[in-house]
Amino acid sequence: MSAAIGTATIFGLNSCGDKKETGTNSSDNEKVLVITAIPDEKISDQEIKYQALADYLSKKLDIKVELSISKSYDAAVNRFANNEVQLVWFGGLTGVQARNKVPGAEAIAQGIADPNYKSYFIAHKDTGLEKSSDFPKAIADMTFTFGSTKSTSGRLMPTWFIKQETGQTPDEFFKKGIQFRKTGGHVATAEVVQAGTVQVGALSYKTYDKLVADGKIDPSVAKIIWETPSYADYNFTAHPSLNKTFGDGFVAKLQTALVECKDEKALASVNRKGIIKAKNSDFDGIVKIAKELKFIK
């Protein structure tokens, strides 16, 4: 199997049930950049984390930057399409979906790790499974969970690799059916496997590694049993309205601000050590797979 996929790859309620922002112009006509992110972990943890990124961009670009939490993957995509948010930390799949809805939208930056991302399949220790380079076909008889239905590393790519390794879709392969984590994303996947509520799960490798480093997951209980080949994943996608709001060339300035970021708290918002440039074509591999699996048209 190929070792890589793709190119070396404010508040109040709105209709999506999220905190509502004021758009590019607040009530006093002040220009505002509104940022959000897909909720790939507990929503309660997001506001403090991403505020550091908002503060960094505000200072670096000398503009007003507001953070607006999105409560679902679909909400983040739809709010970007409606120009309610203009800079979003998307996964590979949601980034593709958002850019398909907004002509001129650009993937402008990604973490150093993101061109070569991967997923972990993890299992509770009582399954008796150990890490192997071979796909663990024995999990067919076990309870299994993905993360969010729209997650790249927690659903799309694990689905692809299951199909490549077994010749079956997850629905066909898992005899006890499949589950999804409606809230909590990758963190919830790790937690239910550690608790033994579900025997096996698939999730982002960076989330798992951070949970282990923070002492929140015991790797001898929720054990890595298989690593997928690499693929392109997370990215910052910018709305084309930004150049109209802040002037020609603003998206390029925003890209530079992200790439030059050395602020540890801002980088911790996205759990990255550094940020590099990105472009839409970096995710052509994700587009191809998403179309084949009918996640997009």
N, C-alpha and C positions, 0 to 999 in steps of 0.2 A: 504494500500500500504506500502511496505517496506520503512523504514526511511532512508535507505542507499543503494547505488549501488556500487558494487565492494568491494575490500578490504578496511576496515575502512579508503579505496582506494588510400678596402679599396678601392679600389674604382675604377671607370671606368665601362663600361657596359659589361654584359655577356648575354648569350642566354635567361636568365629568366627575363631580364630587371632590374637586381639588380646591386648594386655596387659590383664590383668584388674584391675579396681578392686574396692573393698570395699563398694560401694553407699553408701547414705546414712548408714550406721553402720559404723564400723570395729570391730575386734575389742574395743576398750575402750569400745564404745558411744558414741563421740564422733560427733557429727553432722557429716556431710561432704557437700559439694557436689562432684560429679564432673563434669568437663567434657571434651568431646572435639570433634572436627571431622572433616568428610569429608576424605579424603586427596586433595585436588585438585592436589597437587604432590608432590615427593619426600618420602616418609615420614621419611627421615633428617633432613630440615630442620624437621620439625614440633615435636619435643619442646622444643627451645630457644626457638622462637618462641612457642608457646602457653603456656609456663611463665610468661612475663611477664604474660599475661592472668590466669592463675590467681593469681599473686602480687598483682596489682592488686585482684582481687575479694576475696581473702582479707583484705587490709588494709582495703578500703573497707567491707566488710560485717561484719568482725570474726568470721569463721567459718573453718573449715578447708576449703580448696578443693584438690582433687587433679586432676591432669591424667592422662588415660588415652588413649593413642593408639589410633585405630581404623585398621585396615589396608585397609579397603574401604568403599565407599559403603554397601553392603548391611549391613555390620557396624555402622556408625554408626546406621543406622535400627533394626536389630534390637535393639541394646543399649539404645537409648532406649526402645523398646517394652517391654523387660524391666526397665526402671528401673535399669539398671546405670550409666547416665550420665543426668544430669538437665538439663544445659545443653549444647546442641550448635550449632556453627556449621555450618548446613546450606546447601546450594544450594536454589534454588527448588523443584526437583522432589523432592529427598530430604526437604525440610521438609514438603511436602505429604504424602508417603508416611508420614512419621513421625507427623504429626498425625492422619492417618487411622487409624493403629493405636492411638493413645492419646487417647481422649475427654478433653477438657479441656486438652490441650496447647495452648500459645499461642506464636505468633511474637511476640516482645516487642521486638526491636530489629533494626536493619539498618544497613549503612553508608550514608553520605550518597549514595553513587553507586548504591545498589542498587535504588531504585525505577525507575531509567532505565538499566539495564544493557545490554550489547550483546556480540556476538561478532565476532571478526575471522575472515575467511577469509584465510589466508596461503599464499603459493606460493614455491617456490625460484626464484631469479632466472633459472635456465636455462629455465624454462617460457616466458619472454618476456612474462608477464602483468604488467600494471600496474594500479594502483588505478583503480577506476571506480565510478560510482554505479549502473551496471547490473550485474545479477548475472552473474558470469563463466561463461556456459554452456559455454565451451571446456573447463572442468575435467572435463566428462563423460568425456573420453578419457584422463584422467590418474589416477595413483595418488592415493588420498585416505585420510586418517585423521580419525576423531573422537578425543576423549579417552576418558574412562571411559564405559561404557554408560549410567550413571545421571547423568551430568553435565548440568546445565541449559544452561550456555553452551557446553559442548563436545560436546553430542549432541542433547538434546531440541529446543532452539530452532533450531540449524542444520538439523535435520531438518525442522522446521516451515517454515522459510523456503525450503529447497530445494523442498519440495512446493508452496509458494505460488508460487514463481518459475518452476517447470518443469512443474508438474502431475504430477510423478512422485515416488515415494519414492526415497530414496538408493540402495536396492538396484536399482531400475529405472534410475535416472539414470546411475550410475557404471558404465561398461562394464567396468572392471577390478576391480570389487568395492570393498568398503569395509574399512577396518582400524579397530582400537581400540587404545588404549594401555592395557595391563593394569596398568601401574604408572607412576607419575610424572605422570599427569594432563595438565594443560595444558602444564607444563614439557616433558614428553616429546614432546608434539605439536610444540612450537616447535623442539625439538632435532632431531627426525628430518627436519623440513622444511629446517632450516638445513643439515643434513648432506647433503640431497639423497636420503636413503633413501626418502622419500615426497615426491611433488611438491607436494601441497596438503593443508592441514589446517584445522580449525576449532577455535577456542579462546577462552577468556575474554580480553577486551580488557585487563583490568587486569593479568593475569599477563603477557601479552605486553609491555605498556608497562613493567612493572617489570623484566622481563628485559632489555629494551633499555636502560633507565636504568642498570641494574647492569652493563652491558657484556657480558652473557652471550649476547645474540642481536644479530646484525648486521642492522638493518632493510633494508640494501641487498642482503642475501642471502635472508633469510626475509622476504619483502615482503608487506605488507598489500595485498590486491587487492579486498576488499569488506568493508563494515561492515553488519551487520544493523540493522534498526530496533530500538528499545529495548523492554525488557520488565523485569518485576520478577524479582529473583534472590535472592542470599544473604540469610540471616537467622539470628538467634539464636532458637532455640525452647526453651522451658522446660517441664519435666515438671510436671504438676499435683501430684505428690507433695511438691514443695518446700514448699507451704503447710502441709502436715501435719507435715513434718519440722521446719521452722524457725518455724512459726507463721503464722497468717492474715496475708495482706498481704505475705509475703516475696517473691513473684514480682514484685509492684509495686516493692519495694525493689531487687530485682535489676535490673529494667528501668531504674530511675533511675540505679543505679550504672553501668550500661553507657552510658546516654545522656550522663552527666556525665563520662565518661572523657576525660581530657586527657593521660594517660600515653602518651608516644610509643611506647614499646616494646610496651605492651599493644595499642595501635591497630595497630602494625606486625604483630602476630600475624595479623590478618585483612586486612592491606594496605589499610587505610582511613585517611582523614584525620579522620574523625569518625563518630559513631554517632547515629542518630535512632530514634524509636519506630517500631514496626511492629505490625501486627495481622493475623490470619489472612486477612481479606478482601482484603488487599493482593495476595494471590497467587491470586485468583479466575481471572485470566487464564491462569496456569500450570495451574490445575486443569482449565480448559476444554480447553486444548491437549493436556495429558497424557491426558485422556480420549479426545479425538478420535484421537490417535495410538496409543491403547491402551497407554500406559505405566502407567496406573492404571485401575481399573474405575469 
